[in-house]
Amino acid sequence: MSTALITGAARGLGAAIARQLSPTHDLILGGRGSDALDGIAAELGASTFTAELTDHDAVVAAAEGIDRLDVLVHNAGIGSSLRPVGETPADEWRRLLEVNLIAVAELTRVLLPALRAAGGHVVFINSGAGKRANPGWAAYAASKFGLRALADALRLEEPDLRVTSVFPGRIDTDMQRELIAIEGKDYDPTRFLAPTTVAAAVAQAVRTPADAHPTEIVLRPTGRR
């Protein structure tokens, strides 16, 4: 059976992707050590990849023994506070770029030999912010524009791999609740994409026959459930 590693798999979209891929893949679930991560690993019969992704030495250590990897789903990421460019401190830029871009690039680099061995597939969970920046979210959008560039470059540099960027609109997750609270709005989950919907699109990309390369998937909520 093929092997898939999913980061940020303890809850939300990552957990939904894990459940979608579990019938066809041996799973390695990434995340900080937690009861939630252990619970979904037990549910799906998966192993865990417990490392703080910004701790690059820990990532290298956790990746030891992964010699072949068919699918790598970069789902882990963080949001930002609502601040205009003129009020966003350097530390906020560094925090977002470190987690949403640099950590992703480093994990990809570490696992490239295993991906090459399998002729694997790398999926980057991006955002609508990776296509368009909105007022107040410049630092977050910059991290996602950078993630898009990383995926585009990897696709050209590694022609034996498939590389897919997924650009979902807002998803009904705990992170989304935090963002809506920052914006001072009421939370209505029907306005957002269901995690299972985005996960199904990821699974479809992974299962696309080998004669096709799904390079980009863009999903926008319709407001209908």
mmCIF file of the C-alpha atoms, coordinates in Angstrom:
data_MODEL
# 
_entry.id   MODEL 
# 
loop_
_atom_site.group_PDB 
_atom_site.id 
_atom_site.type_symbol 
_atom_site.label_atom_id 
_atom_site.label_alt_id 
_atom_site.label_comp_id 
_atom_site.label_asym_id 
_atom_site.label_entity_id 
_atom_site.label_seq_id 
_atom_site.pdbx_PDB_ins_code 
_atom_site.Cartn_x 
_atom_site.Cartn_y 
_atom_site.Cartn_z 
_atom_site.occupancy 
_atom_site.B_iso_or_equiv 
_atom_site.pdbx_formal_charge 
_atom_site.auth_seq_id 
_atom_site.auth_comp_id 
_atom_site.auth_asym_id 
_atom_site.auth_atom_id 
_atom_site.pdbx_PDB_model_num 
ATOM 1   C CA . MET A 1 1   ? 0.000   0.000  0.000   1.00 0.00 ? 1   MET A CA 1 
ATOM 2   C CA . SER A 1 2   ? 1.147   3.558  -0.708  1.00 0.00 ? 2   SER A CA 1 
ATOM 3   C CA . THR A 1 3   ? 2.326   5.747  2.161   1.00 0.00 ? 3   THR A CA 1 
ATOM 4   C CA . ALA A 1 4   ? 1.143   9.304  2.868   1.00 0.00 ? 4   ALA A CA 1 
ATOM 5   C CA . LEU A 1 5   ? 2.407   11.833 5.415   1.00 0.00 ? 5   LEU A CA 1 
ATOM 6   C CA . ILE A 1 6   ? -0.007  14.603 6.392   1.00 0.00 ? 6   ILE A CA 1 
ATOM 7   C CA . THR A 1 7   ? 1.083   17.527 8.539   1.00 0.00 ? 7   THR A CA 1 
ATOM 8   C CA . GLY A 1 8   ? -1.322  19.264 10.902  1.00 0.00 ? 8   GLY A CA 1 
ATOM 9   C CA . ALA A 1 9   ? -3.340  16.054 11.049  1.00 0.00 ? 9   ALA A CA 1 
ATOM 10  C CA . ALA A 1 10  ? -4.667  16.215 14.613  1.00 0.00 ? 10  ALA A CA 1 
ATOM 11  C CA . ARG A 1 11  ? -7.844  18.111 13.774  1.00 0.00 ? 11  ARG A CA 1 
ATOM 12  C CA . GLY A 1 12  ? -9.770  20.091 11.184  1.00 0.00 ? 12  GLY A CA 1 
ATOM 13  C CA . LEU A 1 13  ? -8.768  19.758 7.552   1.00 0.00 ? 13  LEU A CA 1 
ATOM 14  C CA . GLY A 1 14  ? -5.719  17.592 8.286   1.00 0.00 ? 14  GLY A CA 1 
ATOM 15  C CA . ALA A 1 15  ? -7.827  15.009 10.102  1.00 0.00 ? 15  ALA A CA 1 
ATOM 16  C CA . ALA A 1 16  ? -10.394 15.066 7.282   1.00 0.00 ? 16  ALA A CA 1 
ATOM 17  C CA . ILE A 1 17  ? -7.654  14.456 4.689   1.00 0.00 ? 17  ILE A CA 1 
ATOM 18  C CA . ALA A 1 18  ? -6.315  11.582 6.775   1.00 0.00 ? 18  ALA A CA 1 
ATOM 19  C CA . ARG A 1 19  ? -9.737  9.940  6.855   1.00 0.00 ? 19  ARG A CA 1 
ATOM 20  C CA . GLN A 1 20  ? -10.113 10.349 3.085   1.00 0.00 ? 20  GLN A CA 1 
ATOM 21  C CA . LEU A 1 21  ? -6.735  8.756  2.344   1.00 0.00 ? 21  LEU A CA 1 
ATOM 22  C CA . SER A 1 22  ? -6.848  6.003  4.962   1.00 0.00 ? 22  SER A CA 1 
ATOM 23  C CA . PRO A 1 23  ? -8.566  3.367  2.755   1.00 0.00 ? 23  PRO A CA 1 
ATOM 24  C CA . THR A 1 24  ? -5.766  3.528  0.179   1.00 0.00 ? 24  THR A CA 1 
ATOM 25  C CA . HIS A 1 25  ? -2.681  4.620  2.134   1.00 0.00 ? 25  HIS A CA 1 
ATOM 26  C CA . ASP A 1 26  ? -0.601  3.743  5.131   1.00 0.00 ? 26  ASP A CA 1 
ATOM 27  C CA . LEU A 1 27  ? -0.679  7.008  7.044   1.00 0.00 ? 27  LEU A CA 1 
ATOM 28  C CA . ILE A 1 28  ? 1.948   8.979  8.924   1.00 0.00 ? 28  ILE A CA 1 
ATOM 29  C CA . LEU A 1 29  ? 0.206   11.770 10.808  1.00 0.00 ? 29  LEU A CA 1 
ATOM 30  C CA . GLY A 1 30  ? 2.196   14.876 11.630  1.00 0.00 ? 30  GLY A CA 1 
ATOM 31  C CA . GLY A 1 31  ? 1.613   17.217 14.528  1.00 0.00 ? 31  GLY A CA 1 
ATOM 32  C CA . ARG A 1 32  ? 2.713   18.192 17.976  1.00 0.00 ? 32  ARG A CA 1 
ATOM 33  C CA . GLY A 1 33  ? 2.365   15.325 20.436  1.00 0.00 ? 33  GLY A CA 1 
ATOM 34  C CA . SER A 1 34  ? -1.213  15.453 21.750  1.00 0.00 ? 34  SER A CA 1 
ATOM 35  C CA . ASP A 1 35  ? -4.157  13.317 22.743  1.00 0.00 ? 35  ASP A CA 1 
ATOM 36  C CA . ALA A 1 36  ? -5.943  14.472 19.587  1.00 0.00 ? 36  ALA A CA 1 
ATOM 37  C CA . LEU A 1 37  ? -3.126  13.283 17.335  1.00 0.00 ? 37  LEU A CA 1 
ATOM 38  C CA . ASP A 1 38  ? -2.846  9.981  19.196  1.00 0.00 ? 38  ASP A CA 1 
ATOM 39  C CA . GLY A 1 39  ? -6.612  9.534  18.969  1.00 0.00 ? 39  GLY A CA 1 
ATOM 40  C CA . ILE A 1 40  ? -6.881  9.888  15.214  1.00 0.00 ? 40  ILE A CA 1 
ATOM 41  C CA . ALA A 1 41  ? -3.764  7.744  14.743  1.00 0.00 ? 41  ALA A CA 1 
ATOM 42  C CA . ALA A 1 42  ? -5.421  4.997  16.785  1.00 0.00 ? 42  ALA A CA 1 
ATOM 43  C CA . GLU A 1 43  ? -8.682  5.422  14.856  1.00 0.00 ? 43  GLU A CA 1 
ATOM 44  C CA . LEU A 1 44  ? -6.961  5.043  11.482  1.00 0.00 ? 44  LEU A CA 1 
ATOM 45  C CA . GLY A 1 45  ? -4.198  2.628  12.432  1.00 0.00 ? 45  GLY A CA 1 
ATOM 46  C CA . ALA A 1 46  ? -1.599  5.265  11.573  1.00 0.00 ? 46  ALA A CA 1 
ATOM 47  C CA . SER A 1 47  ? 1.846   6.117  12.867  1.00 0.00 ? 47  SER A CA 1 
ATOM 48  C CA . THR A 1 48  ? 2.771   9.623  14.000  1.00 0.00 ? 48  THR A CA 1 
ATOM 49  C CA . PHE A 1 49  ? 5.390   12.176 13.013  1.00 0.00 ? 49  PHE A CA 1 
ATOM 50  C CA . THR A 1 50  ? 5.724   14.277 16.145  1.00 0.00 ? 50  THR A CA 1 
ATOM 51  C CA . ALA A 1 51  ? 8.033   17.215 15.582  1.00 0.00 ? 51  ALA A CA 1 
ATOM 52  C CA . GLU A 1 52  ? 7.763   20.972 15.862  1.00 0.00 ? 52  GLU A CA 1 
ATOM 53  C CA . LEU A 1 53  ? 8.106   21.803 12.168  1.00 0.00 ? 53  LEU A CA 1 
ATOM 54  C CA . THR A 1 54  ? 10.134  24.938 12.864  1.00 0.00 ? 54  THR A CA 1 
ATOM 55  C CA . ASP A 1 55  ? 12.691  22.824 14.766  1.00 0.00 ? 55  ASP A CA 1 
ATOM 56  C CA . HIS A 1 56  ? 14.654  21.642 11.747  1.00 0.00 ? 56  HIS A CA 1 
ATOM 57  C CA . ASP A 1 57  ? 16.882  19.238 13.682  1.00 0.00 ? 57  ASP A CA 1 
ATOM 58  C CA . ALA A 1 58  ? 13.779  17.574 15.124  1.00 0.00 ? 58  ALA A CA 1 
ATOM 59  C CA . VAL A 1 59  ? 12.290  17.289 11.637  1.00 0.00 ? 59  VAL A CA 1 
ATOM 60  C CA . VAL A 1 60  ? 15.419  15.580 10.317  1.00 0.00 ? 60  VAL A CA 1 
ATOM 61  C CA . ALA A 1 61  ? 15.365  13.161 13.251  1.00 0.00 ? 61  ALA A CA 1 
ATOM 62  C CA . ALA A 1 62  ? 11.667  12.372 12.817  1.00 0.00 ? 62  ALA A CA 1 
ATOM 63  C CA . ALA A 1 63  ? 12.161  11.704 9.096   1.00 0.00 ? 63  ALA A CA 1 
ATOM 64  C CA . GLU A 1 64  ? 14.840  9.084  9.653   1.00 0.00 ? 64  GLU A CA 1 
ATOM 65  C CA . GLY A 1 65  ? 13.628  5.741  8.388   1.00 0.00 ? 65  GLY A CA 1 
ATOM 66  C CA . ILE A 1 66  ? 11.229  7.211  5.816   1.00 0.00 ? 66  ILE A CA 1 
ATOM 67  C CA . ASP A 1 67  ? 12.906  5.828  2.708   1.00 0.00 ? 67  ASP A CA 1 
ATOM 68  C CA . ARG A 1 68  ? 9.909   5.891  0.394   1.00 0.00 ? 68  ARG A CA 1 
ATOM 69  C CA . LEU A 1 69  ? 6.973   8.295  0.453   1.00 0.00 ? 69  LEU A CA 1 
ATOM 70  C CA . ASP A 1 70  ? 4.166   8.332  -2.088  1.00 0.00 ? 70  ASP A CA 1 
ATOM 71  C CA . VAL A 1 71  ? 2.266   11.388 -0.832  1.00 0.00 ? 71  VAL A CA 1 
ATOM 72  C CA . LEU A 1 72  ? 3.246   14.387 1.264   1.00 0.00 ? 72  LEU A CA 1 
ATOM 73  C CA . VAL A 1 73  ? 0.409   16.743 2.218   1.00 0.00 ? 73  VAL A CA 1 
ATOM 74  C CA . HIS A 1 74  ? 1.570   20.059 3.644   1.00 0.00 ? 74  HIS A CA 1 
ATOM 75  C CA . ASN A 1 75  ? -1.472  21.077 5.665   1.00 0.00 ? 75  ASN A CA 1 
ATOM 76  C CA . ALA A 1 76  ? 0.021   22.594 8.848   1.00 0.00 ? 76  ALA A CA 1 
ATOM 77  C CA . GLY A 1 77  ? -0.014  26.367 9.037   1.00 0.00 ? 77  GLY A CA 1 
ATOM 78  C CA . ILE A 1 78  ? -0.980  29.344 11.149  1.00 0.00 ? 78  ILE A CA 1 
ATOM 79  C CA . GLY A 1 79  ? -3.114  32.423 10.703  1.00 0.00 ? 79  GLY A CA 1 
ATOM 80  C CA . SER A 1 80  ? -2.332  36.004 11.585  1.00 0.00 ? 80  SER A CA 1 
ATOM 81  C CA . SER A 1 81  ? -3.779  38.981 13.334  1.00 0.00 ? 81  SER A CA 1 
ATOM 82  C CA . LEU A 1 82  ? -5.679  41.616 11.372  1.00 0.00 ? 82  LEU A CA 1 
ATOM 83  C CA . ARG A 1 83  ? -3.151  44.420 10.873  1.00 0.00 ? 83  ARG A CA 1 
ATOM 84  C CA . PRO A 1 84  ? -2.392  46.865 8.054   1.00 0.00 ? 84  PRO A CA 1 
ATOM 85  C CA . VAL A 1 85  ? 1.136   46.848 6.647   1.00 0.00 ? 85  VAL A CA 1 
ATOM 86  C CA . GLY A 1 86  ? 1.998   50.000 8.558   1.00 0.00 ? 86  GLY A CA 1 
ATOM 87  C CA . GLU A 1 87  ? 1.187   48.323 11.878  1.00 0.00 ? 87  GLU A CA 1 
ATOM 88  C CA . THR A 1 88  ? 2.616   44.831 11.281  1.00 0.00 ? 88  THR A CA 1 
ATOM 89  C CA . PRO A 1 89  ? 5.886   44.347 13.200  1.00 0.00 ? 89  PRO A CA 1 
ATOM 90  C CA . ALA A 1 90  ? 8.821   42.393 11.833  1.00 0.00 ? 90  ALA A CA 1 
ATOM 91  C CA . ASP A 1 91  ? 8.245   39.583 14.318  1.00 0.00 ? 91  ASP A CA 1 
ATOM 92  C CA . GLU A 1 92  ? 4.820   38.911 12.799  1.00 0.00 ? 92  GLU A CA 1 
ATOM 93  C CA . TRP A 1 93  ? 6.305   38.620 9.308   1.00 0.00 ? 93  TRP A CA 1 
ATOM 94  C CA . ARG A 1 94  ? 9.013   36.270 10.595  1.00 0.00 ? 94  ARG A CA 1 
ATOM 95  C CA . ARG A 1 95  ? 6.530   34.097 12.490  1.00 0.00 ? 95  ARG A CA 1 
ATOM 96  C CA . LEU A 1 96  ? 4.258   33.588 9.488   1.00 0.00 ? 96  LEU A CA 1 
ATOM 97  C CA . LEU A 1 97  ? 7.042   33.034 6.987   1.00 0.00 ? 97  LEU A CA 1 
ATOM 98  C CA . GLU A 1 98  ? 8.843   30.617 9.314   1.00 0.00 ? 98  GLU A CA 1 
ATOM 99  C CA . VAL A 1 99  ? 5.796   28.404 9.844   1.00 0.00 ? 99  VAL A CA 1 
ATOM 100 C CA . ASN A 1 100 ? 3.879   28.737 6.571   1.00 0.00 ? 100 ASN A CA 1 
ATOM 101 C CA . LEU A 1 101 ? 6.815   28.771 4.168   1.00 0.00 ? 101 LEU A CA 1 
ATOM 102 C CA . ILE A 1 102 ? 10.270  28.008 5.539   1.00 0.00 ? 102 ILE A CA 1 
ATOM 103 C CA . ALA A 1 103 ? 9.197   24.978 7.587   1.00 0.00 ? 103 ALA A CA 1 
ATOM 104 C CA . VAL A 1 104 ? 7.340   23.625 4.560   1.00 0.00 ? 104 VAL A CA 1 
ATOM 105 C CA . ALA A 1 105 ? 10.367  24.085 2.322   1.00 0.00 ? 105 ALA A CA 1 
ATOM 106 C CA . GLU A 1 106 ? 12.636  22.346 4.835   1.00 0.00 ? 106 GLU A CA 1 
ATOM 107 C CA . LEU A 1 107 ? 10.340  19.365 5.336   1.00 0.00 ? 107 LEU A CA 1 
ATOM 108 C CA . THR A 1 108 ? 10.075  19.017 1.559   1.00 0.00 ? 108 THR A CA 1 
ATOM 109 C CA . ARG A 1 109 ? 13.859  19.110 1.230   1.00 0.00 ? 109 ARG A CA 1 
ATOM 110 C CA . VAL A 1 110 ? 14.347  16.483 3.920   1.00 0.00 ? 110 VAL A CA 1 
ATOM 111 C CA . LEU A 1 111 ? 11.785  14.129 2.368   1.00 0.00 ? 111 LEU A CA 1 
ATOM 112 C CA . LEU A 1 112 ? 12.742  14.628 -1.285  1.00 0.00 ? 112 LEU A CA 1 
ATOM 113 C CA . PRO A 1 113 ? 14.852  11.453 -1.485  1.00 0.00 ? 113 PRO A CA 1 
ATOM 114 C CA . ALA A 1 114 ? 11.892  9.400  -0.235  1.00 0.00 ? 114 ALA A CA 1 
ATOM 115 C CA . LEU A 1 115 ? 9.513   11.174 -2.634  1.00 0.00 ? 115 LEU A CA 1 
ATOM 116 C CA . ARG A 1 116 ? 11.877  10.623 -5.557  1.00 0.00 ? 116 ARG A CA 1 
ATOM 117 C CA . ALA A 1 117 ? 12.157  6.935  -4.702  1.00 0.00 ? 117 ALA A CA 1 
ATOM 118 C CA . ALA A 1 118 ? 8.371   6.601  -5.009  1.00 0.00 ? 118 ALA A CA 1 
ATOM 119 C CA . GLY A 1 119 ? 7.807   9.040  -7.883  1.00 0.00 ? 119 GLY A CA 1 
ATOM 120 C CA . GLY A 1 120 ? 5.618   10.736 -5.326  1.00 0.00 ? 120 GLY A CA 1 
ATOM 121 C CA . HIS A 1 121 ? 3.041   13.489 -5.062  1.00 0.00 ? 121 HIS A CA 1 
ATOM 122 C CA . VAL A 1 122 ? 3.384   16.667 -2.987  1.00 0.00 ? 122 VAL A CA 1 
ATOM 123 C CA . VAL A 1 123 ? 0.197   18.554 -2.080  1.00 0.00 ? 123 VAL A CA 1 
ATOM 124 C CA . PHE A 1 124 ? 0.421   22.088 -0.717  1.00 0.00 ? 124 PHE A CA 1 
ATOM 125 C CA . ILE A 1 125 ? -2.687  23.317 1.092   1.00 0.00 ? 125 ILE A CA 1 
ATOM 126 C CA . ASN A 1 126 ? -2.562  26.979 0.215   1.00 0.00 ? 126 ASN A CA 1 
ATOM 127 C CA . SER A 1 127 ? -5.383  29.521 0.576   1.00 0.00 ? 127 SER A CA 1 
ATOM 128 C CA . GLY A 1 128 ? -7.399  32.021 -1.349  1.00 0.00 ? 128 GLY A CA 1 
ATOM 129 C CA . ALA A 1 129 ? -4.851  34.445 0.124   1.00 0.00 ? 129 ALA A CA 1 
ATOM 130 C CA . GLY A 1 130 ? -2.259  32.744 -2.093  1.00 0.00 ? 130 GLY A CA 1 
ATOM 131 C CA . LYS A 1 131 ? -4.109  34.163 -5.096  1.00 0.00 ? 131 LYS A CA 1 
ATOM 132 C CA . ARG A 1 132 ? -5.137  37.567 -3.772  1.00 0.00 ? 132 ARG A CA 1 
ATOM 133 C CA . ALA A 1 133 ? -4.042  39.729 -0.850  1.00 0.00 ? 133 ALA A CA 1 
ATOM 134 C CA . ASN A 1 134 ? -6.687  41.572 1.145   1.00 0.00 ? 134 ASN A CA 1 
ATOM 135 C CA . PRO A 1 135 ? -6.312  44.621 3.396   1.00 0.00 ? 135 PRO A CA 1 
ATOM 136 C CA . GLY A 1 136 ? -5.080  43.689 6.855   1.00 0.00 ? 136 GLY A CA 1 
ATOM 137 C CA . TRP A 1 137 ? -3.759  40.281 5.854   1.00 0.00 ? 137 TRP A CA 1 
ATOM 138 C CA . ALA A 1 138 ? -0.558  41.220 4.000   1.00 0.00 ? 138 ALA A CA 1 
ATOM 139 C CA . ALA A 1 139 ? 1.824   39.100 6.087   1.00 0.00 ? 139 ALA A CA 1 
ATOM 140 C CA . TYR A 1 140 ? -0.391  36.025 5.855   1.00 0.00 ? 140 TYR A CA 1 
ATOM 141 C CA . ALA A 1 141 ? -0.860  36.501 2.111   1.00 0.00 ? 141 ALA A CA 1 
ATOM 142 C CA . ALA A 1 142 ? 2.881   36.919 1.633   1.00 0.00 ? 142 ALA A CA 1 
ATOM 143 C CA . SER A 1 143 ? 3.479   33.543 3.279   1.00 0.00 ? 143 SER A CA 1 
ATOM 144 C CA . LYS A 1 144 ? 0.897   31.949 0.986   1.00 0.00 ? 144 LYS A CA 1 
ATOM 145 C CA . PHE A 1 145 ? 2.182   33.658 -2.170  1.00 0.00 ? 145 PHE A CA 1 
ATOM 146 C CA . GLY A 1 146 ? 5.588   32.292 -1.184  1.00 0.00 ? 146 GLY A CA 1 
ATOM 147 C CA . LEU A 1 147 ? 4.094   28.822 -0.752  1.00 0.00 ? 147 LEU A CA 1 
ATOM 148 C CA . ARG A 1 148 ? 2.682   29.060 -4.257  1.00 0.00 ? 148 ARG A CA 1 
ATOM 149 C CA . ALA A 1 149 ? 6.129   29.968 -5.603  1.00 0.00 ? 149 ALA A CA 1 
ATOM 150 C CA . LEU A 1 150 ? 7.682   27.047 -3.740  1.00 0.00 ? 150 LEU A CA 1 
ATOM 151 C CA . ALA A 1 151 ? 5.204   24.632 -5.310  1.00 0.00 ? 151 ALA A CA 1 
ATOM 152 C CA . ASP A 1 152 ? 5.657   26.092 -8.786  1.00 0.00 ? 152 ASP A CA 1 
ATOM 153 C CA . ALA A 1 153 ? 9.447   25.855 -8.577  1.00 0.00 ? 153 ALA A CA 1 
ATOM 154 C CA . LEU A 1 154 ? 9.349   22.314 -7.168  1.00 0.00 ? 154 LEU A CA 1 
ATOM 155 C CA . ARG A 1 155 ? 7.083   21.215 -10.015 1.00 0.00 ? 155 ARG A CA 1 
ATOM 156 C CA . LEU A 1 156 ? 9.638   22.437 -12.564 1.00 0.00 ? 156 LEU A CA 1 
ATOM 157 C CA . GLU A 1 157 ? 12.691  21.144 -10.710 1.00 0.00 ? 157 GLU A CA 1 
ATOM 158 C CA . GLU A 1 158 ? 11.308  17.665 -10.009 1.00 0.00 ? 158 GLU A CA 1 
ATOM 159 C CA . PRO A 1 159 ? 9.556   16.505 -13.203 1.00 0.00 ? 159 PRO A CA 1 
ATOM 160 C CA . ASP A 1 160 ? 9.173   12.953 -11.888 1.00 0.00 ? 160 ASP A CA 1 
ATOM 161 C CA . LEU A 1 161 ? 6.997   14.194 -9.012  1.00 0.00 ? 161 LEU A CA 1 
ATOM 162 C CA . ARG A 1 162 ? 3.459   15.504 -9.143  1.00 0.00 ? 162 ARG A CA 1 
ATOM 163 C CA . VAL A 1 163 ? 2.967   18.787 -7.272  1.00 0.00 ? 163 VAL A CA 1 
ATOM 164 C CA . THR A 1 164 ? -0.485  20.152 -6.528  1.00 0.00 ? 164 THR A CA 1 
ATOM 165 C CA . SER A 1 165 ? -1.431  23.471 -4.948  1.00 0.00 ? 165 SER A CA 1 
ATOM 166 C CA . VAL A 1 166 ? -4.894  23.608 -3.398  1.00 0.00 ? 166 VAL A CA 1 
ATOM 167 C CA . PHE A 1 167 ? -6.391  27.074 -2.972  1.00 0.00 ? 167 PHE A CA 1 
ATOM 168 C CA . PRO A 1 168 ? -9.518  26.744 -0.810  1.00 0.00 ? 168 PRO A CA 1 
ATOM 169 C CA . GLY A 1 169 ? -11.639 29.614 0.303   1.00 0.00 ? 169 GLY A CA 1 
ATOM 170 C CA . ARG A 1 170 ? -12.475 29.872 3.969   1.00 0.00 ? 170 ARG A CA 1 
ATOM 171 C CA . ILE A 1 171 ? -13.004 26.517 5.684   1.00 0.00 ? 171 ILE A CA 1 
ATOM 172 C CA . ASP A 1 172 ? -15.208 25.747 8.693   1.00 0.00 ? 172 ASP A CA 1 
ATOM 173 C CA . THR A 1 173 ? -12.440 25.015 11.235  1.00 0.00 ? 173 THR A CA 1 
ATOM 174 C CA . ASP A 1 174 ? -11.359 26.186 14.678  1.00 0.00 ? 174 ASP A CA 1 
ATOM 175 C CA . MET A 1 175 ? -8.774  28.400 12.987  1.00 0.00 ? 175 MET A CA 1 
ATOM 176 C CA . GLN A 1 176 ? -11.562 30.037 10.975  1.00 0.00 ? 176 GLN A CA 1 
ATOM 177 C CA . ARG A 1 177 ? -13.498 30.750 14.162  1.00 0.00 ? 177 ARG A CA 1 
ATOM 178 C CA . GLU A 1 178 ? -10.443 32.540 15.531  1.00 0.00 ? 178 GLU A CA 1 
ATOM 179 C CA . LEU A 1 179 ? -10.097 34.614 12.345  1.00 0.00 ? 179 LEU A CA 1 
ATOM 180 C CA . ILE A 1 180 ? -13.762 35.608 12.333  1.00 0.00 ? 180 ILE A CA 1 
ATOM 181 C CA . ALA A 1 181 ? -13.446 36.627 15.980  1.00 0.00 ? 181 ALA A CA 1 
ATOM 182 C CA . ILE A 1 182 ? -10.473 38.823 15.066  1.00 0.00 ? 182 ILE A CA 1 
ATOM 183 C CA . GLU A 1 183 ? -12.605 40.446 12.354  1.00 0.00 ? 183 GLU A CA 1 
ATOM 184 C CA . GLY A 1 184 ? -15.368 41.015 14.908  1.00 0.00 ? 184 GLY A CA 1 
ATOM 185 C CA . LYS A 1 185 ? -18.012 39.153 12.906  1.00 0.00 ? 185 LYS A CA 1 
ATOM 186 C CA . ASP A 1 186 ? -20.593 36.517 13.814  1.00 0.00 ? 186 ASP A CA 1 
ATOM 187 C CA . TYR A 1 187 ? -19.621 32.972 12.914  1.00 0.00 ? 187 TYR A CA 1 
ATOM 188 C CA . ASP A 1 188 ? -21.891 31.182 10.435  1.00 0.00 ? 188 ASP A CA 1 
ATOM 189 C CA . PRO A 1 189 ? -20.401 27.819 9.409   1.00 0.00 ? 189 PRO A CA 1 
ATOM 190 C CA . THR A 1 190 ? -22.671 27.533 6.359   1.00 0.00 ? 190 THR A CA 1 
ATOM 191 C CA . ARG A 1 191 ? -20.747 30.406 4.745   1.00 0.00 ? 191 ARG A CA 1 
ATOM 192 C CA . PHE A 1 192 ? -17.595 28.304 4.622   1.00 0.00 ? 192 PHE A CA 1 
ATOM 193 C CA . LEU A 1 193 ? -16.334 25.145 2.964   1.00 0.00 ? 193 LEU A CA 1 
ATOM 194 C CA . ALA A 1 194 ? -16.727 21.927 4.928   1.00 0.00 ? 194 ALA A CA 1 
ATOM 195 C CA . PRO A 1 195 ? -13.370 20.306 5.748   1.00 0.00 ? 195 PRO A CA 1 
ATOM 196 C CA . THR A 1 196 ? -14.647 17.060 4.213   1.00 0.00 ? 196 THR A CA 1 
ATOM 197 C CA . THR A 1 197 ? -15.251 18.860 0.906   1.00 0.00 ? 197 THR A CA 1 
ATOM 198 C CA . VAL A 1 198 ? -11.682 20.127 0.683   1.00 0.00 ? 198 VAL A CA 1 
ATOM 199 C CA . ALA A 1 199 ? -10.351 16.764 1.836   1.00 0.00 ? 199 ALA A CA 1 
ATOM 200 C CA . ALA A 1 200 ? -12.304 15.023 -0.920  1.00 0.00 ? 200 ALA A CA 1 
ATOM 201 C CA . ALA A 1 201 ? -10.682 17.315 -3.489  1.00 0.00 ? 201 ALA A CA 1 
ATOM 202 C CA . VAL A 1 202 ? -7.238  16.464 -2.112  1.00 0.00 ? 202 VAL A CA 1 
ATOM 203 C CA . ALA A 1 203 ? -8.012  12.754 -2.257  1.00 0.00 ? 203 ALA A CA 1 
ATOM 204 C CA . GLN A 1 204 ? -9.241  13.100 -5.835  1.00 0.00 ? 204 GLN A CA 1 
ATOM 205 C CA . ALA A 1 205 ? -6.002  14.837 -6.826  1.00 0.00 ? 205 ALA A CA 1 
ATOM 206 C CA . VAL A 1 206 ? -3.954  12.062 -5.230  1.00 0.00 ? 206 VAL A CA 1 
ATOM 207 C CA . ARG A 1 207 ? -6.009  9.404  -7.018  1.00 0.00 ? 207 ARG A CA 1 
ATOM 208 C CA . THR A 1 208 ? -5.786  11.087 -10.407 1.00 0.00 ? 208 THR A CA 1 
ATOM 209 C CA . PRO A 1 209 ? -4.396  8.546  -12.912 1.00 0.00 ? 209 PRO A CA 1 
ATOM 210 C CA . ALA A 1 210 ? -0.697  8.818  -13.645 1.00 0.00 ? 210 ALA A CA 1 
ATOM 211 C CA . ASP A 1 211 ? -1.187  10.245 -17.141 1.00 0.00 ? 211 ASP A CA 1 
ATOM 212 C CA . ALA A 1 212 ? -2.456  13.531 -15.657 1.00 0.00 ? 212 ALA A CA 1 
ATOM 213 C CA . HIS A 1 213 ? -0.840  16.121 -13.405 1.00 0.00 ? 213 HIS A CA 1 
ATOM 214 C CA . PRO A 1 214 ? -3.329  18.072 -11.264 1.00 0.00 ? 214 PRO A CA 1 
ATOM 215 C CA . THR A 1 215 ? -1.317  21.254 -10.773 1.00 0.00 ? 215 THR A CA 1 
ATOM 216 C CA . GLU A 1 216 ? -3.871  23.574 -9.130  1.00 0.00 ? 216 GLU A CA 1 
ATOM 217 C CA . ILE A 1 217 ? -7.257  23.180 -7.459  1.00 0.00 ? 217 ILE A CA 1 
ATOM 218 C CA . VAL A 1 218 ? -9.291  26.272 -6.564  1.00 0.00 ? 218 VAL A CA 1 
ATOM 219 C CA . LEU A 1 219 ? -12.337 25.888 -4.322  1.00 0.00 ? 219 LEU A CA 1 
ATOM 220 C CA . ARG A 1 220 ? -14.710 28.656 -3.271  1.00 0.00 ? 220 ARG A CA 1 
ATOM 221 C CA . PRO A 1 221 ? -17.662 28.335 -0.884  1.00 0.00 ? 221 PRO A CA 1 
ATOM 222 C CA . THR A 1 222 ? -21.132 28.674 -2.371  1.00 0.00 ? 222 THR A CA 1 
ATOM 223 C CA . GLY A 1 223 ? -22.884 29.354 0.933   1.00 0.00 ? 223 GLY A CA 1 
ATOM 224 C CA . ARG A 1 224 ? -25.011 26.240 0.415   1.00 0.00 ? 224 ARG A CA 1 
ATOM 225 C CA . ARG A 1 225 ? -24.714 23.104 2.571   1.00 0.00 ? 225 ARG A CA 1 
# 
